[in-house]
Amino acid sequence: MKYKCPICERDIDEFAGLAHAKAEEYIIELIKKDHPDWAKGDKACKKCIDYYRKLVKENEI
């Protein structure tokens, strides 16, 4: 079974859902740490999102 992630809007397999949600939440925390005025409902460009995802992946955070 798959569902659409409310953050990245990708179709996610239910099996990986929890890990995906936690990773996305952590990315949001990193963005807010660097940009305290940013809110979850605000838009972010693909370049910025990719930067934070890469940061998490490379550092195995």
Kinemage of the C-alpha trace (Angstrom):
@kinemage 1
@onewidth
@group {chain A} dominant
@subgroup {mainchain}
@vectorlist {calphas} color= white
{ca met a 1} P 0.000 0.000 0.000
{ca lys a 2} L 1.237 3.515 -0.801
{ca tyr a 3} L 0.319 6.978 0.422
{ca lys a 4} L 1.264 10.518 -0.616
{ca cys a 5} L 3.670 12.270 1.741
{ca pro a 6} L 2.143 15.596 2.823
{ca ile a 7} L 5.602 17.197 2.928
{ca cys a 8} L 7.314 16.119 -0.286
{ca glu a 9} L 4.201 14.855 -2.091
{ca arg a 10} L 5.951 11.651 -3.203
{ca asp a 11} L 4.203 8.280 -3.175
{ca ile a 12} L 5.680 6.334 -0.250
{ca asp a 13} L 5.459 2.623 0.412
{ca glu a 14} L 3.691 2.013 3.728
{ca phe a 15} L 6.620 -0.209 4.845
{ca ala a 16} L 9.038 2.750 4.651
{ca gly a 17} L 6.523 5.325 5.850
{ca leu a 18} L 7.796 5.853 9.396
{ca ala a 19} L 11.442 6.185 8.367
{ca his a 20} L 10.459 8.590 5.601
{ca ala a 21} L 8.359 10.727 7.936
{ca lys a 22} L 11.146 10.928 10.523
{ca ala a 23} L 13.711 11.905 7.875
{ca glu a 24} L 11.429 14.630 6.516
{ca glu a 25} L 10.768 15.938 10.053
{ca tyr a 26} L 14.504 16.081 10.701
{ca ile a 27} L 15.061 17.994 7.457
{ca ile a 28} L 12.437 20.512 8.578
{ca glu a 29} L 14.240 20.880 11.933
{ca leu a 30} L 17.549 21.545 10.139
{ca ile a 31} L 15.962 24.183 7.912
{ca lys a 32} L 14.344 25.896 10.907
{ca lys a 33} L 17.639 25.861 12.799
{ca asp a 34} L 19.367 27.714 9.950
{ca his a 35} L 16.312 29.849 9.081
{ca pro a 36} L 14.217 30.426 12.244
{ca asp a 37} L 11.626 32.555 10.443
{ca trp a 38} L 10.785 29.721 8.025
{ca ala a 39} L 7.533 27.861 8.789
{ca lys a 40} L 6.543 24.346 7.748
{ca gly a 41} L 3.766 25.695 5.521
{ca asp a 42} L 6.168 28.021 3.697
{ca lys a 43} L 7.496 26.990 0.331
{ca ala a 44} L 11.130 26.064 -0.202
{ca cys a 45} L 12.940 25.772 -3.507
{ca lys a 46} L 14.077 22.395 -4.803
{ca lys a 47} L 17.741 23.432 -4.515
{ca cys a 48} L 17.371 24.103 -0.776
{ca ile a 49} L 15.410 20.902 -0.098
{ca asp a 50} L 17.977 18.884 -2.064
{ca tyr a 51} L 20.779 20.503 -0.035
{ca tyr a 52} L 19.252 19.438 3.280
{ca arg a 53} L 18.406 15.941 2.033
{ca lys a 54} L 21.992 15.543 0.818
{ca leu a 55} L 23.288 16.793 4.164
{ca val a 56} L 21.229 14.177 6.002
{ca lys a 57} L 22.214 11.380 3.617
{ca glu a 58} L 25.951 12.164 3.563
{ca asn a 59} L 26.160 12.442 7.330
{ca glu a 60} L 23.839 9.502 7.971
{ca ile a 61} L 21.834 11.710 10.300
